[in-house]
Amino acid sequence: MHAPPRANINGLNPRLVTYGATFALEWVLVAWIWWGIGRRGGTLRALIGGRWPDWKSVLRDLGVAVAFMISANLVLLAVAHIMAGSPSSNIQNLLPRGPLETVAALMMTLSAGFCEEIVFRGYLQQQFGRLARSHTLGVLLQAMVFGAAHGYQGLKMMCIIAIYGVMFGMFATWRHSLRPGIIAHVLQDSFAMLFA
């Protein structure tokens, strides 16, 4: 899905097509998960980790998310330096050009932060953990799938993103909630898209 930005699709803006297709696919996955857990009596709220009881909880999760994002990025910079990993040209092709594309890209990053945390750290981490009878394996397996889902960035970046997935998985486990991870993921993707 992330390869077509160079193509001309019947005069449509290829980046907008890519943003829209990514947005749609992620929400289809979340809807499928929501439907599946609902059939077994579960809720999306329980998968995410409840709700915020007050504003202090929101601010605490925001602060923890920012601290996690900064710490994780320092680790990832070190790993990228060791592996000599850098984003592929596919990432450059995804970057917005102009105000309309910037708004669409930010909508996609908001969606990605929410949806990817539900899919990978919420659903897959729990399912893999149950199947393997090991929470640690659940974290590792979801991270491998998370890295593979970013294959359009090249093999080295896939490995780096898988390490990021491990950190997000550990973060979700520590916080007993996806909310701080969703915040961190949205901030990370938004900053990366705006300042790349």
N, C-alpha and C positions, 0 to 999 in steps of 0.2 A: 504493500500500500504506500510505502514511503518512497518508492523509486520513481513514480511518474511525473514529478514536478517539471521535468524537461519536456514532456510530451505536450502536444497541442491537441486537446480533446474537444473537437467540434467548436473551437473558439472559446471554450470555457477557461477560466483562469485555473491552471493546473494546481497551484498551491491551495486555492480555495476548495477544489475538488478533493485534494488529499486531506485537508483539515476536516472537511465535511464527512468523508468516508471514515476517517479515524474516529471522529466523534460518534458516528452512527454505530460502528462496530463495537466500540467500548460499551455503549448503552445497551446494545443487544445482549452482550455478555452479562452485564449487570442484571438485566431483566430476566435472563435465563436462570441466573443464580437465585434471584429473588423468587422466581416461580418454583424452582427446585427446593429451596429451603422452606418455602411456604407449604409445600405438599407434605413435608415432614413435621409441620407445626412450628417451624422456626420463623424468625423475623429478621429483616435486614438490620433493624436497630440493634438486635442482640448480636448479630455478626459484627457490626461496627463497634459495639461496646457501650450501649446505653445512650444516655443524653447528658448534656451539661446541666447541673442543678442550678448554677448561678453564674454571674459574670466573672467571679474569681476563678472558677474552673476553666472558663474560656481563656482568660488571660494566662493562667498557668500552662494550659496546653499550648498556647501560642508561644510563650517563652521557651518551653521545653522543645517545641518544634524548631524554633530558630537556633537554639543551642545545638540540637541534633544536626540540623542542616549544615551549620558551620563546621562542626567536628567531622561529620561524614565527608564533607568536601575536602577538608585537609587530608584525611586518609586517602581519599580517591586521587587527589593531586599527587601524593607520594606514590601510590600504586601506578598511576598513569606515567609518572616519570620513570619508574623502574621498568615498566613494560614498554616504554616509548610508544604509548598509545595516544592517538589523537583522532578527533572526529573525522569521518570520511566526508567526501564531497556531497554525499546524500544529505548530510545535515545542512550544509550551505544552501542546497537547493530547497530546503524546507523553511528557511528563514523568511519572514514576511518582508514585503517591499510595499510600502505605502500604508496609509491609515486603515483602509478596509481589511487588508491582509493582517495587519497588526491586531485589530479587534478580533478577527476570526481566529488567529493563532492563540490569543489569550483565552478565548472561549474553549479552544481545544485543550489548552494546558489545564484550565480549571476542571474540565471533564476528565482529562487523563489522571490528574492527581486523585480525584475521587474514585473513578472507576478502577484504575489499576490497583489501588490499595484494597478495594473490595475483592477484586478478582484474585490477586496474588497473595497478599497478606491475610485477607479475610477468608476467602473460600479455599484456595489451593493449599495454603499453609496448613489449615486444619485438616483438609482431606488427606493430603500426603502424610501428615503426622499420624492420623488414625490408621491409614493403610500400612504404614511402616511400623506402627506402634512405637514411634519415637518422635517427640516434638522437635528434637535437633534435626532429624532427617527431614521433617516437614519444612523447617526453615531453609535447609540446604536445597531441597528439591524445588521449592517454589522459586528460589533465587536463580536456579539454573534455567527454569522455564522463563522467568523474567528476563534474564540475559538473552536467551534465545529469541524472545519476542522482539528484541532490539537488534536483530541480526543485520538489518539494513545499515548499521553503523560500522560493520566490519568485525572480525574475530577478536581483536584486542579489546575493542570497546565493549563487545558482548561480555567478555570476561570481567572487565571493570564494572559494568552494569550489574553483573551477577553478584559481585562483591557488595555493591550498593544494595542489592536485593537482600543479601544476608543481613546487612546492617538494619534495613527497614524491618525485616522479620524479627530481629532481636529487639528492636525498638517497640514494635507492636506487642511483643510478648511482655516486655518490661512494663509498658503502660497499661496492659490489659484493655487496649482500645486501639482502634484504627484512626481516631480523630487527630491525634498529634502527627501521625504519619501522613495523613491526608493533607494537613496544613503544610508540613515540610515539603511534600511532593509537589503541591501546587506552587509554593514559593520557588522551589528549585527549578521547575520547568518554566515558570513565568520569567524568572530572572535570566535563565539560559536563553530563552527565546528573545527577550528584549535586548539583552546586552551582548549577545554572541557576536 
